[in-house]
């Protein structure tokens, strides 16, 4: 699933097993070095929800990741 907003975009794959998010893999991301917000992936896996706190200094990237994960989960149903 992918999502982009202005200068930031992300394409990712989400794996769900037994109704749990088990893996999130970034396929492609645009947003500039240092603004990847990769911590967002761990936060989503821990919370089992795409609604988590954004990474400070990388809010746009964090939100793109959260929205793309939400869209992927919605497509699963």
C-alpha positions as CSV (number, residue, x, y, z in Angstrom):
1,X,0.0,0.0,0.0
2,X,1.2,3.5,-0.6
3,X,0.5,7.1,0.5
4,X,2.1,10.4,-0.3
5,X,1.5,14.0,0.7
6,X,3.4,16.9,-0.9
7,X,7.2,16.1,-0.6
8,X,6.8,12.8,1.4
9,X,5.7,9.4,0.2
10,X,6.0,5.8,1.2
11,X,5.1,2.4,-0.3
12,X,5.1,-0.5,2.1
13,X,4.0,-4.1,2.6
14,X,2.1,-5.1,5.8
15,X,1.9,-8.7,6.9
16,X,-1.0,-9.7,9.2
17,X,-1.2,-13.1,10.8
18,X,-3.8,-14.3,13.3
19,X,-5.3,-10.8,13.4
20,X,-1.9,-9.3,14.4
21,X,0.4,-7.0,12.5
22,X,3.5,-9.1,12.3
23,X,5.7,-7.2,9.8
24,X,5.9,-3.9,8.0
25,X,8.4,-3.5,5.1
26,X,9.2,-0.2,3.5
27,X,9.4,-0.9,-0.3
28,X,10.1,2.7,-1.3
29,X,10.2,6.0,0.6
30,X,10.8,9.6,-0.5
31,X,11.3,12.3,2.1
32,X,15.0,13.1,2.5
33,X,17.8,11.5,4.5
34,X,17.3,11.6,8.2
35,X,13.5,11.9,7.9
36,X,12.6,8.2,7.3
37,X,10.8,7.9,10.7
38,X,11.6,4.2,10.8
39,X,10.8,4.2,14.6
40,X,7.2,4.5,13.5
41,X,7.3,0.9,12.3
42,X,8.3,-0.4,15.7
43,X,5.7,1.8,17.4
44,X,2.9,0.4,15.1
45,X,4.0,-3.2,15.7
46,X,4.1,-2.7,19.5
47,X,0.7,-0.9,19.6
48,X,-0.9,-3.2,17.0
49,X,-2.4,0.0,15.6
50,X,-1.4,2.5,12.9
51,X,-2.3,5.3,15.3
52,X,0.9,6.1,17.2
53,X,3.0,9.1,18.2
54,X,4.9,10.7,15.3
55,X,8.6,10.7,15.3
56,X,9.8,14.1,16.4
57,X,11.4,16.0,13.4
58,X,9.8,13.5,10.9
59,X,6.1,14.1,11.4
60,X,5.3,14.0,7.6
61,X,7.1,10.7,7.1
62,X,5.5,9.3,10.3
63,X,2.0,10.3,9.1
64,X,2.5,8.8,5.7
65,X,3.6,5.5,7.2
66,X,0.6,5.5,9.6
67,X,-1.8,6.3,6.8
68,X,-0.3,3.7,4.4
69,X,-0.5,1.0,7.1
70,X,-4.1,2.0,7.9
71,X,-5.0,1.7,4.2
72,X,-3.3,-1.7,4.0
73,X,-5.2,-2.9,7.0
74,X,-8.5,-1.6,5.6
75,X,-7.8,-3.4,2.3
76,X,-7.3,-6.6,4.3
77,X,-10.9,-6.6,5.5
